[in-house]
């Protein structure tokens, strides 16, 4: 069958509503193996038509084998998920590891040899998913996500999230289930690693962290401990002897930033860092989320944002340390909210809930604290402005003289 015939048949099936929800091709095909084999038909060359028909469309034997393995695995998992009683840890991991082992063999990708001898090894599944993630389709990833939640295989679910295999199709339902099970750490990973989060999903996470249930304290505390570990690690690198000068300077900057993120913040507030430190959430989405918050949630959020403003006022040298992860393995530096993001979020909250906040007597004291910090920051900005203009003028004159 030619490529044109495949597309035409699929379009006709879609028009009459007979297109299967689960396509036969469950992986992303490699075009580098297909396009070189396409050749124009001789009749198309002589007809003078603007569109040329091509022949030679075929899927490579390797891709075909992987599609077969994926299709078989997908059907087995879907069947077991319909009857949760037939799905257990050992059976699921054995089925998953067999699938990953088959795909690895067909691609000649070396997998963990020691863990592969254990048919229901979770560590083998995690390491194999890291290597074969490009060959795990969105459909299969969705089934794996559902199975991980049902069986509470949280570490395996974290692997799927970190390597961006969890798609938006299953996200809202996943967020709700994670909140029901108080999985604070995984919610933070979702915010950090999943792109194009919708307002409904961010609202679920934000409300959970602003008003966490009492039985979620232990899980939330684990997130706080991770911030503490990163801060202690940064201080150790900054004070260690024999470290290269540039690395030592970077470690010092990172230790200040992580100290700000750790000290004086509650466990639930530490989780909020991921929301306002995320680069994949824009102002329009946050504005929509803030408009759905209750009065109590708004006050809690403002207290959190004001706390950040006071810290940045006290430590003006604190700033982004994006290189700290690649150089010093301090990944938490990427999740610290910047001064700009805090100011932007506070402005959005005040805009969305201005009438409520003006009439709320409890907010009066918070507003006085905000006013003092903002006035100090504005005064500092005014004092720095003439120097900034002078520096820009000198840069312009220097570049002008060089060009002449």
C-alpha positions as CSV (number, residue, x, y, z in Angstrom):
1,X,0.0,0.0,0.0
2,X,1.4,3.5,-0.9
3,X,1.6,6.3,1.5
4,X,-1.1,8.2,-0.3
5,X,-3.4,5.2,-0.1
6,X,-2.8,4.9,3.6
7,X,-3.7,8.5,4.2
8,X,-6.8,8.3,1.9
9,X,-8.1,5.2,3.6
10,X,-7.6,6.7,7.0
11,X,-9.4,10.0,6.0
12,X,-12.3,8.0,4.5
13,X,-12.6,5.9,7.7
14,X,-12.6,9.1,9.8
15,X,-15.4,10.6,7.7
16,X,-17.7,7.7,8.4
17,X,-16.7,7.3,12.1
18,X,-14.9,4.0,11.7
19,X,-11.4,5.2,12.6
20,X,-10.0,3.2,15.4
21,X,-9.1,5.1,18.6
22,X,-5.9,3.0,19.0
23,X,-3.9,3.2,15.8
24,X,-1.9,0.2,14.5
25,X,1.3,2.3,14.4
26,X,2.0,2.9,18.1
27,X,5.5,4.4,17.7
28,X,7.0,7.4,16.0
29,X,8.4,6.2,12.8
30,X,12.0,7.2,11.8
31,X,11.7,9.1,8.5
32,X,15.4,8.7,7.7
33,X,14.7,5.0,6.9
34,X,11.6,5.7,4.9
35,X,12.1,8.8,2.7
36,X,15.3,7.6,0.9
37,X,13.3,4.7,-0.5
38,X,10.5,6.9,-2.0
39,X,10.7,7.2,-5.8
40,X,8.4,9.2,-8.1
41,X,6.2,7.1,-10.5
42,X,7.1,7.4,-14.1
43,X,3.5,8.3,-15.1
44,X,3.6,11.3,-12.7
45,X,6.8,12.5,-14.2
46,X,5.4,12.6,-17.7
47,X,1.9,13.9,-16.8
48,X,3.1,17.4,-15.8
49,X,0.9,17.5,-12.7
50,X,2.2,19.7,-9.8
51,X,1.9,16.7,-7.4
52,X,4.0,13.7,-8.0
53,X,2.9,10.2,-6.9
54,X,5.6,8.2,-5.1
55,X,6.1,4.5,-4.6
56,X,8.4,2.5,-2.3
57,X,6.5,3.4,1.0
58,X,7.3,0.7,3.5
59,X,8.1,0.3,7.2
60,X,11.4,-1.1,8.1
61,X,11.5,-4.7,9.6
62,X,12.8,-3.2,12.9
63,X,10.0,-0.6,13.2
64,X,7.5,-3.3,12.2
65,X,8.7,-5.6,15.0
66,X,8.6,-2.8,17.6
67,X,5.1,-1.9,16.5
68,X,4.1,-5.5,17.0
69,X,5.6,-5.7,20.4
70,X,4.0,-2.4,21.4
71,X,0.6,-3.4,20.1
72,X,0.7,-6.7,22.0
73,X,1.8,-5.0,25.2
74,X,-0.7,-2.3,24.9
75,X,-3.6,-4.8,24.5
76,X,-2.4,-6.8,27.5
77,X,-2.1,-3.9,29.8
78,X,-5.5,-2.4,28.7
79,X,-7.2,-5.7,29.3
80,X,-5.7,-6.0,32.8
81,X,-6.6,-2.5,33.8
82,X,-10.2,-3.2,33.1
83,X,-10.1,-5.8,35.8
84,X,-7.9,-4.3,38.6
85,X,-8.0,-7.6,40.5
86,X,-6.0,-9.3,37.8
87,X,-3.2,-6.7,38.0
88,X,-0.6,-7.0,40.7
89,X,3.0,-5.6,41.2
90,X,4.8,-8.7,40.1
91,X,2.7,-9.5,37.0
92,X,2.7,-5.9,35.8
93,X,6.5,-5.5,36.2
94,X,7.2,-8.8,34.5
95,X,5.0,-7.9,31.6
96,X,6.6,-4.4,31.3
97,X,10.2,-5.7,31.6
98,X,9.5,-8.4,29.0
99,X,8.3,-5.7,26.6
100,X,11.3,-3.4,27.3
101,X,13.7,-6.3,26.9
102,X,12.2,-7.2,23.5
103,X,12.4,-3.6,22.3
104,X,16.0,-3.3,23.5
105,X,17.0,-6.5,21.7
106,X,15.5,-5.4,18.4
107,X,17.2,-2.0,18.6
108,X,20.5,-3.5,19.9
109,X,20.3,-1.2,22.9
110,X,22.2,-2.6,26.0
111,X,20.1,-2.7,29.1
112,X,20.9,-3.4,32.8
113,X,22.2,-6.9,32.6
114,X,22.1,-7.6,36.4
115,X,18.6,-6.3,36.9
116,X,17.3,-8.0,33.7
117,X,17.7,-11.4,35.4
118,X,14.9,-10.4,37.8
119,X,11.6,-10.6,35.9
120,X,9.8,-8.2,38.2
121,X,12.6,-5.7,38.9
122,X,11.3,-2.1,39.2
123,X,14.9,-0.7,38.9
124,X,15.3,-2.5,35.5
125,X,12.1,-0.9,34.3
126,X,13.2,2.5,35.4
127,X,16.6,2.3,33.8
128,X,15.2,0.8,30.6
129,X,12.5,3.5,30.2
130,X,15.3,6.1,30.4
131,X,17.1,4.4,27.5
132,X,14.1,3.5,25.4
133,X,11.8,6.5,26.1
134,X,11.8,7.6,22.4
135,X,10.1,4.3,21.5
136,X,7.4,4.5,24.2
137,X,4.3,5.9,22.5
138,X,1.9,8.3,24.2
139,X,-0.8,5.6,24.3
140,X,1.5,3.2,26.1
141,X,2.8,5.9,28.5
142,X,-0.8,6.7,29.4
143,X,-1.5,3.0,30.2
144,X,1.7,2.8,32.3
145,X,0.7,6.0,34.2
146,X,-2.7,4.5,35.0
147,X,-1.1,1.2,36.1
148,X,1.5,3.0,38.3
149,X,-1.3,4.9,40.1
150,X,-3.4,1.8,40.6
151,X,-0.5,-0.3,41.9
152,X,1.1,2.7,43.7
153,X,4.4,2.3,41.9
154,X,5.4,5.9,42.7
155,X,9.1,5.6,41.8
156,X,8.3,4.3,38.3
157,X,5.7,7.0,37.9
158,X,8.4,9.6,38.8
159,X,10.6,8.2,36.0
160,X,7.8,8.6,33.5
161,X,7.2,12.2,34.6
162,X,10.9,13.2,34.7
163,X,11.5,11.9,31.1
164,X,8.3,13.7,29.9
165,X,6.3,10.7,28.9
166,X,3.1,11.8,30.7
167,X,1.0,13.6,28.2
168,X,-1.8,16.2,28.7
169,X,-4.5,13.6,27.8
170,X,-4.2,11.9,31.2
171,X,-3.0,14.9,33.2
172,X,-6.1,16.3,35.0
173,X,-7.3,12.9,36.1
174,X,-3.7,12.1,37.3
175,X,-3.5,15.3,39.3
176,X,-6.7,14.6,41.1
177,X,-5.6,11.0,42.0
178,X,-2.2,12.3,43.3
179,X,-4.0,14.8,45.5
180,X,-6.3,12.1,46.8
181,X,-3.2,10.0,47.7
182,X,-1.3,13.1,49.1
183,X,1.7,12.5,46.7
184,X,3.2,16.0,47.2
185,X,6.6,15.1,45.7
186,X,5.1,13.8,42.5
187,X,2.9,16.8,42.1
188,X,6.0,19.0,42.3
189,X,7.6,16.9,39.6
190,X,4.5,17.3,37.4
191,X,4.7,21.1,37.7
192,X,8.5,21.0,36.9
193,X,8.6,18.6,34.0
194,X,5.3,18.6,32.3
195,X,4.9,21.4,29.7
196,X,1.7,23.2,28.7
197,X,0.0,22.8,32.1
198,X,-3.6,24.0,31.9
199,X,-5.2,26.3,34.5
200,X,-7.4,23.4,35.9
201,X,-4.3,21.3,36.6
202,X,-2.3,24.2,38.2
203,X,-5.4,25.1,40.3
204,X,-5.6,21.5,41.7
205,X,-1.9,21.7,42.7
206,X,-2.0,25.2,44.1
207,X,-5.0,24.5,46.3
208,X,-3.4,21.4,47.6
209,X,-0.3,23.3,48.7
210,X,-2.2,26.3,50.0
211,X,-4.6,24.2,52.1
212,X,-3.0,20.8,52.6
213,X,-4.9,18.1,54.5
214,X,-3.5,17.1,57.9
215,X,-2.7,13.5,56.7
216,X,-0.5,14.9,53.9
217,X,2.1,16.4,56.3
218,X,4.6,13.6,56.1
219,X,4.6,13.6,52.3
220,X,5.0,17.4,52.1
221,X,7.8,17.3,54.7
222,X,9.8,15.1,52.3
223,X,9.8,18.0,49.8
224,X,11.1,20.3,52.6
225,X,13.9,17.8,53.4
226,X,15.0,17.8,49.7
227,X,15.4,21.6,49.9
228,X,17.4,21.2,53.0
229,X,19.7,18.5,51.5
230,X,20.4,20.8,48.5
231,X,21.1,23.8,50.7
232,X,23.5,21.8,52.9
233,X,25.2,20.4,49.8
234,X,25.6,23.9,48.4
235,X,27.2,25.1,51.6
236,X,29.6,22.1,51.6
237,X,30.7,22.9,48.1
238,X,31.2,26.6,48.9
239,X,33.4,25.9,51.9
240,X,35.3,22.9,50.5
241,X,39.0,23.5,50.0
242,X,40.6,22.9,46.6
243,X,37.5,23.8,44.6
244,X,38.2,25.8,41.4
245,X,37.6,29.5,41.9
246,X,34.7,29.8,39.5
247,X,33.0,26.7,41.0
248,X,33.5,28.1,44.5
249,X,31.9,31.4,43.5
250,X,29.0,29.6,41.9
251,X,28.5,27.4,45.0
252,X,28.5,30.5,47.2
253,X,25.8,32.1,45.1
254,X,23.8,28.9,45.1
255,X,24.1,28.5,48.8
256,X,22.6,32.0,49.4
257,X,19.8,31.3,47.0
258,X,18.9,27.9,48.5
259,X,19.2,29.3,52.0
260,X,16.5,31.8,51.0
261,X,14.3,29.1,49.7
262,X,14.7,26.9,52.8
263,X,14.7,29.2,55.8
264,X,11.4,30.5,57.3
265,X,9.3,28.7,54.8
266,X,6.8,26.0,56.0
267,X,6.8,22.5,54.4
268,X,3.8,23.4,52.2
269,X,5.3,26.7,51.2
270,X,8.4,24.8,50.0
271,X,6.2,23.0,47.6
272,X,4.9,26.3,46.3
273,X,8.4,27.2,45.1
274,X,7.9,24.7,42.2
275,X,4.8,26.5,41.0
276,X,6.3,30.0,40.9
277,X,9.8,28.8,39.9
278,X,8.4,27.0,36.9
279,X,9.3,28.5,33.5
280,X,6.5,26.8,31.7
281,X,3.7,28.7,33.4
282,X,2.9,32.2,32.0
283,X,1.0,35.1,33.4
284,X,-2.3,34.4,31.6
285,X,-2.5,30.9,33.0
286,X,-1.7,32.2,36.6
287,X,-4.3,35.0,36.2
288,X,-7.0,32.4,35.4
289,X,-5.9,30.2,38.3
290,X,-5.8,33.1,40.8
291,X,-9.3,34.1,39.9
292,X,-10.6,30.7,41.2
293,X,-9.0,30.9,44.6
294,X,-11.0,31.4,47.7
295,X,-10.5,34.4,50.1
296,X,-8.5,32.3,52.6
297,X,-6.4,30.8,49.9
298,X,-5.6,34.3,48.5
299,X,-4.5,35.5,51.9
300,X,-2.2,32.5,52.4
301,X,-0.7,33.0,48.9
302,X,-0.1,36.7,49.6
303,X,1.7,35.9,52.8
304,X,3.9,33.5,50.9
305,X,4.7,36.0,48.2
306,X,5.4,38.8,50.7
307,X,7.8,36.5,52.5
308,X,9.8,36.2,49.3
309,X,9.8,40.0,48.7
310,X,11.3,40.6,52.2
311,X,13.9,38.0,51.6
312,X,15.0,39.5,48.3
313,X,15.1,42.9,50.0
314,X,17.3,41.6,52.7
315,X,19.6,39.7,50.3
316,X,19.8,41.8,47.1
317,X,22.8,39.7,45.9
318,X,20.6,36.6,45.5
319,X,19.8,35.8,41.9
320,X,19.3,33.0,39.5
321,X,22.0,30.2,39.4
322,X,21.0,28.2,36.4
323,X,24.5,26.8,35.9
324,X,24.5,25.3,39.4
325,X,22.7,22.1,38.2
326,X,25.1,21.3,35.4
327,X,28.3,22.3,37.3
328,X,27.5,21.4,40.9
329,X,24.5,19.0,40.6
330,X,22.3,21.5,42.5
331,X,19.1,20.9,40.6
332,X,17.0,22.8,43.2
333,X,18.5,26.1,42.0
334,X,16.4,25.8,38.9
335,X,13.2,25.7,41.0
336,X,13.7,28.8,43.1
337,X,11.2,31.6,42.2
338,X,13.0,34.7,40.8
339,X,12.3,38.2,42.1
340,X,10.5,39.0,38.8
341,X,8.2,36.0,39.0
342,X,7.3,36.8,42.6
343,X,6.5,40.5,41.8
344,X,4.5,39.4,38.7
345,X,2.5,36.8,40.7
346,X,1.7,39.3,43.5
347,X,0.5,41.9,41.0
348,X,-1.8,39.3,39.4
349,X,-3.2,38.3,42.8
350,X,-3.9,42.0,43.7
351,X,-5.5,42.7,40.4
352,X,-7.8,39.6,40.5
353,X,-9.0,40.1,44.1
354,X,-8.6,43.8,44.7
355,X,-12.2,44.5,45.8
356,X,-12.2,41.6,48.2
357,X,-8.8,42.5,49.7
358,X,-9.7,46.2,50.2
359,X,-12.8,45.2,52.2
360,X,-10.9,42.5,54.2
361,X,-9.6,43.9,57.6
362,X,-7.2,40.9,57.9
363,X,-5.5,41.9,54.8
364,X,-4.7,45.4,56.1
365,X,-1.6,44.4,58.1
366,X,-0.4,42.3,55.1
367,X,-0.8,45.4,52.9
368,X,1.2,47.6,55.2
369,X,4.1,45.0,55.1
370,X,3.9,44.9,51.3
371,X,3.9,48.7,51.1
372,X,7.1,49.0,53.2
373,X,9.0,46.5,51.1
374,X,7.8,47.9,47.8
375,X,8.8,51.5,48.9
376,X,12.3,50.3,49.8
377,X,12.7,48.5,46.6
378,X,11.4,51.4,44.6
379,X,13.8,53.8,46.3
380,X,16.7,51.5,45.6
381,X,15.7,51.3,41.9
382,X,15.5,55.1,41.7
383,X,18.9,55.4,43.2
384,X,20.4,52.9,40.7
385,X,18.7,54.4,37.7
386,X,21.1,57.2,37.0
387,X,24.1,54.8,37.1
388,X,22.3,52.4,34.8
389,X,21.7,55.2,32.3
390,X,25.4,56.2,32.6
391,X,26.6,52.6,32.0
392,X,24.3,52.2,29.0
393,X,25.6,55.6,27.6
394,X,29.2,54.5,28.0
395,X,28.5,51.1,26.3
396,X,26.9,53.0,23.4
397,X,29.9,55.4,23.1
398,X,32.3,52.5,23.3
399,X,30.6,50.5,20.5
400,X,30.3,53.7,18.4
401,X,34.1,54.4,18.7
402,X,34.9,50.8,17.8
403,X,32.8,50.9,14.7
404,X,34.6,54.1,13.6
